[in-house]
Amino acid sequence: MKYLIINGSPRKKNTWMMVQQVQKNLDGSFEEIHLFEEEIPLCKGCYNCIMKGEQFCPHKNLIMPIVEKIKEADGLIIASPVYAMNVTALLKNFLDHTAYLYHRPEFFTKKAIVVVSTAGAGQKKVANYIDETLRHWGVNKVYKISLACGGKDSLEREKIDKIAKKFRKDMDSEKLHSPKFMDIIFYNVWRAMALTDEPIPADKEFWFKTELVKYDFAPEVKLGIIKKIFAKLMFNILKRVM
Ligand SMILES: Cc1cc2nc3c(=O)[nH]c(=O)nc-3n(C[C@H](O)[C@H](O)[C@H](O)COP(=O)(O)O)c2cc1C
């Protein structure tokens, strides 16, 4: 298994200790991206990635190599400490640069584990935010480890091991999980948007080129009969509303 670690902390301390504890439970190769080394300028809000395509991002030389590494990885480890009750600006800036993935999700076969450390508050909220973002990217399953104090004592290491082992078992199984109802809704929002009279050009190109526009959900991920009916219903409603 190939794992990509994206470290959103500006240092290698508490959050990194937790990541290292996760790594002890996994088998495979690891590539590390420390966002503090990447020096990605702030997103300029030019809308190029969303409207024209990610290849038009003024910071594409820094962003696209990271996205390529995400594509090559089987599993993702995304880490951030809590800063002012949110992710760090480093991680948020990277997520802003990849906002086009909300419109054009593509990581349907990937699984991820989110690692969040805090001094005392906000860890669940922040882990949930990263989870939500990854699911918008299409990521199939997200595990979450969020701790106050950064996994320094043995009890916390046990907690990390427990969740990391579940992640590993799931990675090894190579089984893809059925999406949540909310994931089906968002997928079909963007799918329906590509079919409006005035679609976003880059979105239209993506949904047609990948042929995802034909599917209730990404074809690699199987839907049961109820979710299939739900997806069709949502798509028809959304197409009409838009
Ligand atoms: C700028 C800044 C903002 C922070 N904001 C919060 C916060 O809102 N709530 C909290 O409980 N801890 C907060 N902390 C503490 C860190 O989340 C905590 O120490 C974390 O484990 C640091 O991880 P690191 O060692 O990977 O940098 C903050 C720390 C810094 C430096």
The ligand as a Gaussian input file, in Angstrom:
#p B3LYP/6-31G(d) Opt

LIG

0 1
 C       -1.822000      29.700000      16.751000
 C       -2.348000      28.571000      17.605000
 C       -3.707000      28.436000      17.789000
 C       -4.219000      27.432000      18.593000
 N       -5.571000      27.324000      18.782000
 C       -6.063000      26.372000      19.606000
 C       -7.472000      26.295000      19.851000
 O       -8.285000      27.018000      19.292000
 N       -7.915000      25.372000      20.722000
 C       -7.050000      24.515000      21.373000
 O       -7.516000      23.720000      22.156000
 N       -5.719000      24.542000      21.115000
 C       -5.203000      25.450000      20.265000
 N       -3.849000      25.498000      20.019000
 C       -2.962000      24.447000      20.566000
 C       -2.588000      23.369000      19.533000
 O       -3.746000      22.888000      18.845000
 C       -1.940000      22.148000      20.185000
 O       -0.892000      22.530000      21.005000
 C       -1.470000      21.165000      19.132000
 O       -1.229000      19.914000      19.750000
 C       -0.196000      21.643000      18.443000
 O        0.172000      20.695000      17.454000
 P        1.621000      20.702000      16.780000
 O        2.593000      20.296000      17.860000
 O        1.542000      19.707000      15.680000
 O        1.871000      22.096000      16.296000
 C       -3.318000      26.497000      19.216000
 C       -1.939000      26.637000      18.997000
 C       -1.452000      27.665000      18.206000
 C        0.037000      27.779000      17.988000

